[in-house]
Amino acid sequence: MPIKKELLEILACPACHGEIVHNVERDCLDCQKCRRRYPIKDDIPVMLIDESTVIEEGK
């Protein structure tokens, strides 16, 4: 399910406060600044640093 544009506009990375974008291919939210990936579970973004992973180069 796509994340609403309005929600993406107000979300920020809890680790660095960077911009969050929806990675439709992987159905997760990615931080453009610190390259953390936040999962989406049951259509709810899980914006917890402990639940995030660091995006490896080229992925």
matplotlib code that plots the C-alpha trace (Angstrom):
import matplotlib.pyplot as plt

x = [0.0, 1.4, 2.3, 0.3, 2.3, 1.1, 2.6, 5.9, 6.1, 5.9, 8.0, 11.7, 14.4, 14.5, 18.3, 19.4, 16.2, 16.8, 14.3, 12.4, 11.3, 9.1, 11.0, 8.1, 10.2, 11.1, 8.0, 10.0, 11.0, 14.6, 16.4, 18.3, 20.8, 22.0, 20.9, 18.8, 15.9, 12.7, 10.3, 6.6, 4.6, 0.8, 0.8, 2.3, 5.8, 8.0, 10.1, 12.3, 16.0, 16.4, 14.1, 16.0, 18.9, 21.7, 21.4, 24.3, 26.0, 24.3, 21.0]
y = [0.0, 3.4, 5.8, 9.1, 12.1, 14.1, 11.6, 11.5, 15.3, 15.3, 12.2, 12.6, 10.1, 9.7, 9.1, 12.2, 14.1, 13.6, 13.3, 10.0, 8.5, 5.5, 2.7, 1.1, -1.8, -3.0, -1.5, 0.4, 3.9, 5.1, 8.0, 10.0, 11.4, 8.6, 5.8, 4.0, 1.8, 1.6, -1.3, -1.0, -3.6, -4.1, -0.8, 1.1, 2.7, 1.5, 4.6, 3.2, 3.3, -0.1, -1.6, 0.1, -1.3, 0.5, 0.5, -1.2, 0.5, -0.2, -1.6]
z = [0.0, -0.9, 1.8, 1.6, 0.3, 3.3, 5.7, 3.9, 4.1, 7.9, 8.6, 9.4, 10.3, 14.1, 13.9, 11.9, 11.1, 7.4, 4.6, 4.4, 1.0, 0.3, -1.3, -3.2, -4.5, -1.0, 0.8, 3.4, 4.2, 3.5, 5.0, 2.3, 4.8, 7.1, 4.8, 7.4, 6.2, 8.3, 7.8, 7.2, 9.1, 8.5, 6.5, 9.5, 9.3, 12.2, 12.8, 15.6, 15.3, 16.8, 14.1, 11.3, 9.2, 7.4, 3.6, 2.1, -0.9, -4.2, -2.6]

ax = plt.figure().add_subplot(projection="3d")
ax.plot(x, y, z, "-o")
ax.set_aspect("equal")
plt.show()
